[in-house]
């Protein structure tokens, strides 16, 4: 097998080359221990098996960033047989800076001149033959975005693999004697050229120095000697020689035929980064991303939901049937798990659109430009220009999703800002919190919904900024930060294949990682809600009411011609189940034709009983009415039992035990349970509250039930809203926090810090509201203004922003 | 020969061209600047400042780089 490392500078089109070579046959994982994507592909060419690893894009192999460290470690430790170096043909000079360093490794190298079309359009005539001769390696021309050059690359790989590397060397002049000395001195058993180690040692690369047993002090001594003898600084000298050599090579091989015209990128940037147009344009892009993914994606779920509902109906149909009010625990469990899984899958359309749009923005090259425009604002809060998109995705308007938001923090170079962003995205408003807001606003703020929603949706950005400032000045104080030096790459059209592939890959990672853990939590929650169960007294009472309902049905049935069929309990229970299923199916039927099909299926499957569901004569109608009644009674009894079960459950006890703390915020145990159970998925807060408040009046909405209950005032609702705004969205987000930070510690922090903050804030403002006798709306306004003032004050407060030498705080 | 003017990169005006003289940066920043092509002797063009005045965008080695003013302060240039 040939093991190949694919290397290149950022924005050279490396990913399109990788996609061209591998097709859909690629795997994404993380490099061990770090959150950098590791893309691998296996393919075979003329009987030879090939493994390609796509290294992160790097400008060099110093230890500036995580990506560089990962790429360097891979080359040193994994020992690839061959290196493919992708070069942006329209920008050869600077690409060579990395190429020289790759050639010094002494491995066979194949160079791909990518984006040849762009180079030609810019009037660059490249003498590929000469280029190949001077560098002593195979050079292939390609246009990755249009699938040009694949065959040539593959044959060059097998050719180059057969021959040894030909030893291209840069002459570092004054430094050569030192390089020669270190080449002798350093004995590291590796297939990598000793010369490379010698040069790296002179660059004071810590990884190499420690391998070679040279101390930093020895090296400093050496630096001083070289400086006094030759008047040169080693690293600036190495860098200049590389750039000079690149310049030399460029002039030998490239002719600029047309006059230097202004590039499209410069012209576009004059508009896009213009002082007055930059913000409207950015706002437009963000609005578009939001509309297309969250709004349109949400609508799209209306079309995908019926399929998920069908799946749910199918799963329910294979579970043991309930015997009226006696529901087998297996059935309960199956429905619970299905609901938890579907709550996640329901968002897949949104994620697909969102990830595709992010991939497009990344490929076009707008991402670093967003950072350029907004860095100044975010810098004040310890964040980074690149924090913009994660925060917007998390829900800068009402309803984002923290999962892609946290995932989008990947590219932020500044470690402290990246962590701060990961930890603040969950404060934004997630889509699944909206039903809860709607429930409370509907119950307590009917006339003031708009203004309340405005408060809720904009207060989050103040909170996020304040929290970011707080944690960067405290918990993250000693985290490594990075100097802000970033390339604004030329604009490129993305390829459809690349975008679609990336969107699907990211969604798949989400489903796999998040799905498994959410289901595990769902199991735990189920157990906590199910046990110890309903008391014997309650069970007996339910039993009595059940028997009474069934008896009433029999009395009606007795008087009809059908009493022969309807005399067994089993038949009646079956009939109720058939009726419930039928109703569920009818609700998801998309057209009248589909509805007719459901009717036909019912008649075919239960010829004897179908008549009671779709009645034809008066007696059947009578029985049908009774079935409806008994089904409704059954539902009431089940709900009654369910709320009793929740009350007695471990989670219920836990909720009750939290009352001493949460009472300051005005929360009773029912609210506590709702919040606790909603942690698996936010939507279930509404469901839980709804089922606890279930009054048995089926036509009464949850809003009415809660407001009529009389226990809560709008002030209570505000406290609940404040708590909901501050608490982390769901377990899925926390898992992604774990993935992106690589630490359970930060995951725990992301769970408990906002919760504590939420309880404290809810209590403080509940108490303020009570003390000054404020209305709900007034309390909300006080909260809003307080947060806004805090955020502005936090921005004015200057902390140390330069911390390049700061080490890790382990 | 006209007198050359030495100033900090952060003080350059839009569309001014200069040559990088030296910089007092150490460690990470120095390494990063070399990698991004800020080599003493190379030409640098001030392209624009961000809408909020910070960071700035410059052209160096034929490509566009954005750098915060705090970092640009460290680089000395010579107008040409």
Interface residues (C-beta under 8 A of the other chain):
Chain A: X59 X60 X62 X63 X64 X91 X93 X94 X97 X235 X236 X239 X240 X243 X265 X269 X273 X274 X275 X276 X278 X279 X368 X371 X372 X373 X374 X375 X376 X377 X379 X385 X482 X483 X484 X485 X486 X487 X488 X489 X801 X802 X804 X805
Chain B: X27 X28 X29 X30 X31 X32 X33 X34 X35 X36 X37 X39 X40 X41 X42 X48 X50 X51 X52 X53 X54 X55 X57 X61 X62 X63 X64 X65 X66 X67 X68 X70 X71
